[in-house]
Every structure is written in C-alpha cells, then in structure tokens.
Amino acid sequence: MPPTTPTTPGSLPATNLRTPPTIIAAIIVVSALASALICWLVYFHPPTDVAGTQLRSLPLLNAVLNALSTIALLFGYRFIRTRAIPKHRAAMFTAFFFSSIFLVSYLVNFTLHGETHFNRLSPWWPFYWKLLLSHVLLSILALPLILITFFLSLTGRFPTHKKLARYTFPIWLYVSITGVIVYLMQSMIH
C-alpha cells in the first residue's frame, strides 16, 4: 500500500502515487481530437441551419453556462483557500458539469449555425479579435489541463493535483469569463 500522509477533518489523504504517462497521453490525445472536431465544425463544416431558425438561443445558453462555471470556479477557489475540501470538490464538479454541458451546446450551435461573424468595421474589432484569439488558444490548452487535474484529484494524487491546479484554475477561469464577454460583444455588435 502506498504511503499516505495523515488527514485532517474534512480533508482527503495526500498520496505520492506515480501518475501513469499513458493516462496523461490518452487525455492529451482525446483533447486534441476534440479541438480538431471543433476546428472542423467552425471552419470547414457547412452549417445545417443557415437561416438560424433552430435553437437560436444556444449562444445565450452558452454564455449562461460559462457564467455558471465561473461562479462555481470562484466558489471552489474560496473553499480550497479555507480548506473546506468537500465543498471545494463539489464546486469543482459543478464547474466541470457546466463546462461539459457548455461544450455539448457549443458543438450543437456550431453544427447548426456555423461561425458568428463580428463586424470588422466596428471600433471594437481590434479588442474583440485579440480577446477571441486568447480565448480560443487558452480553451484548447484548458481542456487537457482540466481533465488531467480532475484525474489527479480523483485518483488521490493530491500533491501533483495541487501543483497543476495552480495553472489550470486561472486558465479555466479566464476561458469561462472571456466566453461570456465574447458572447456579449457578439450580441451587441453583430
């Protein structure tokens, strides 16, 4: 049995288990395939509902899901800072749930409606495309980081989980917040 450190009330035992590289590689491959699918949907797949008559509220739903994920992430951060481990875990699972539903809704939206085009003549265009680019690039990075961070937690690899979560959390939070901002900008200046 691997050595564990003592636990305090309300905390989980910390272990020094070795993380199998094949699991991490599998998570990275699945994340890359998901990113490739999104890229294909956005840039190569013709939308099936060009008129935009089906499920027109999906972009709003996506923004709400991103906002709910943001709130859960902030609560999760607060809970871990106060060492409320069960509450932290519940908040992070909630954030993961909202982000997962977001991803499904996002894929359906792009399948139906394709890419949303922003008015390039808008004075907001220079800010928008930089924000969107950072959002997209960091979301590609966030997916495997989130999955690996969850894997480390679920398998009791808490020291490594804690180290990786220091990078995962701000990236995930940024992607969630900028997702809402991108939606607001698209809906106001379309």
Contacts in CASP RR format, 6 or more apart in sequence:
PFRMAT RR
TARGET T0000
AUTHOR 0000-0000-0000
METHOD contacts of the structure
MODEL  1
MPPTTPTTPGSLPATNLRTPPTIIAAIIVVSALASALICWLVYFHPPTDV
AGTQLRSLPLLNAVLNALSTIALLFGYRFIRTRAIPKHRAAMFTAFFFSS
IFLVSYLVNFTLHGETHFNRLSPWWPFYWKLLLSHVLLSILALPLILITF
FLSLTGRFPTHKKLARYTFPIWLYVSITGVIVYLMQSMIH
2 15 0 8 1.000
2 16 0 8 1.000
2 17 0 8 1.000
3 15 0 8 1.000
3 16 0 8 1.000
4 13 0 8 1.000
4 14 0 8 1.000
4 15 0 8 1.000
5 13 0 8 1.000
5 14 0 8 1.000
5 15 0 8 1.000
6 13 0 8 1.000
7 13 0 8 1.000
8 83 0 8 1.000
10 83 0 8 1.000
10 84 0 8 1.000
10 85 0 8 1.000
10 86 0 8 1.000
11 83 0 8 1.000
11 85 0 8 1.000
12 85 0 8 1.000
12 89 0 8 1.000
12 156 0 8 1.000
12 158 0 8 1.000
13 156 0 8 1.000
13 158 0 8 1.000
14 156 0 8 1.000
14 158 0 8 1.000
14 159 0 8 1.000
15 156 0 8 1.000
15 157 0 8 1.000
15 158 0 8 1.000
15 159 0 8 1.000
16 159 0 8 1.000
17 155 0 8 1.000
17 156 0 8 1.000
17 157 0 8 1.000
19 151 0 8 1.000
19 152 0 8 1.000
19 155 0 8 1.000
19 157 0 8 1.000
19 160 0 8 1.000
23 151 0 8 1.000
24 148 0 8 1.000
24 151 0 8 1.000
27 144 0 8 1.000
27 147 0 8 1.000
27 148 0 8 1.000
27 151 0 8 1.000
28 144 0 8 1.000
30 147 0 8 1.000
31 140 0 8 1.000
31 143 0 8 1.000
31 144 0 8 1.000
31 147 0 8 1.000
32 144 0 8 1.000
34 103 0 8 1.000
34 143 0 8 1.000
35 140 0 8 1.000
35 143 0 8 1.000
37 107 0 8 1.000
38 106 0 8 1.000
38 107 0 8 1.000
38 110 0 8 1.000
41 107 0 8 1.000
41 110 0 8 1.000
41 111 0 8 1.000
41 114 0 8 1.000
42 110 0 8 1.000
42 114 0 8 1.000
42 115 0 8 1.000
43 115 0 8 1.000
45 110 0 8 1.000
45 111 0 8 1.000
45 114 0 8 1.000
47 110 0 8 1.000
47 111 0 8 1.000
47 112 0 8 1.000
47 113 0 8 1.000
47 114 0 8 1.000
48 111 0 8 1.000
48 112 0 8 1.000
49 55 0 8 1.000
49 112 0 8 1.000
49 113 0 8 1.000
50 113 0 8 1.000
52 112 0 8 1.000
52 113 0 8 1.000
54 112 0 8 1.000
55 108 0 8 1.000
55 109 0 8 1.000
55 112 0 8 1.000
58 105 0 8 1.000
58 108 0 8 1.000
58 109 0 8 1.000
58 112 0 8 1.000
58 113 0 8 1.000
59 109 0 8 1.000
59 116 0 8 1.000
59 183 0 8 1.000
59 186 0 8 1.000
59 187 0 8 1.000
60 183 0 8 1.000
60 187 0 8 1.000
61 105 0 8 1.000
62 102 0 8 1.000
62 105 0 8 1.000
62 106 0 8 1.000
62 109 0 8 1.000
62 179 0 8 1.000
62 183 0 8 1.000
63 179 0 8 1.000
63 180 0 8 1.000
63 183 0 8 1.000
63 184 0 8 1.000
65 98 0 8 1.000
65 99 0 8 1.000
65 101 0 8 1.000
65 102 0 8 1.000
65 105 0 8 1.000
66 98 0 8 1.000
66 99 0 8 1.000
66 102 0 8 1.000
66 176 0 8 1.000
66 177 0 8 1.000
66 179 0 8 1.000
66 180 0 8 1.000
66 183 0 8 1.000
67 176 0 8 1.000
67 180 0 8 1.000
68 94 0 8 1.000
68 98 0 8 1.000
69 95 0 8 1.000
69 98 0 8 1.000
69 99 0 8 1.000
69 102 0 8 1.000
69 172 0 8 1.000
69 176 0 8 1.000
70 173 0 8 1.000
70 176 0 8 1.000
70 177 0 8 1.000
70 180 0 8 1.000
72 91 0 8 1.000
72 92 0 8 1.000
72 94 0 8 1.000
72 95 0 8 1.000
72 98 0 8 1.000
73 91 0 8 1.000
73 92 0 8 1.000
73 95 0 8 1.000
73 169 0 8 1.000
73 172 0 8 1.000
73 173 0 8 1.000
73 176 0 8 1.000
74 173 0 8 1.000
75 87 0 8 1.000
75 91 0 8 1.000
75 94 0 8 1.000
76 87 0 8 1.000
76 88 0 8 1.000
76 91 0 8 1.000
76 92 0 8 1.000
76 95 0 8 1.000
77 169 0 8 1.000
79 85 0 8 1.000
79 87 0 8 1.000
79 88 0 8 1.000
79 91 0 8 1.000
80 88 0 8 1.000
89 153 0 8 1.000
92 150 0 8 1.000
92 153 0 8 1.000
95 172 0 8 1.000
95 176 0 8 1.000
96 146 0 8 1.000
96 150 0 8 1.000
99 146 0 8 1.000
99 172 0 8 1.000
99 176 0 8 1.000
116 186 0 8 1.000
116 190 0 8 1.000
117 190 0 8 1.000
118 125 0 8 1.000
118 128 0 8 1.000
118 129 0 8 1.000
118 132 0 8 1.000
118 185 0 8 1.000
118 186 0 8 1.000
118 189 0 8 1.000
118 190 0 8 1.000
119 125 0 8 1.000
119 189 0 8 1.000
119 190 0 8 1.000
122 128 0 8 1.000
122 189 0 8 1.000
124 185 0 8 1.000
124 189 0 8 1.000
128 182 0 8 1.000
128 185 0 8 1.000
128 189 0 8 1.000
131 178 0 8 1.000
131 181 0 8 1.000
131 182 0 8 1.000
131 185 0 8 1.000
132 182 0 8 1.000
134 174 0 8 1.000
134 178 0 8 1.000
135 174 0 8 1.000
135 175 0 8 1.000
135 178 0 8 1.000
135 179 0 8 1.000
135 182 0 8 1.000
138 171 0 8 1.000
138 174 0 8 1.000
138 175 0 8 1.000
138 178 0 8 1.000
139 175 0 8 1.000
141 171 0 8 1.000
142 168 0 8 1.000
142 171 0 8 1.000
142 172 0 8 1.000
142 175 0 8 1.000
145 164 0 8 1.000
145 167 0 8 1.000
145 168 0 8 1.000
145 171 0 8 1.000
145 172 0 8 1.000
146 168 0 8 1.000
146 172 0 8 1.000
148 164 0 8 1.000
148 168 0 8 1.000
149 161 0 8 1.000
149 164 0 8 1.000
149 165 0 8 1.000
149 168 0 8 1.000
152 158 0 8 1.000
152 160 0 8 1.000
152 161 0 8 1.000
152 164 0 8 1.000
153 161 0 8 1.000
END
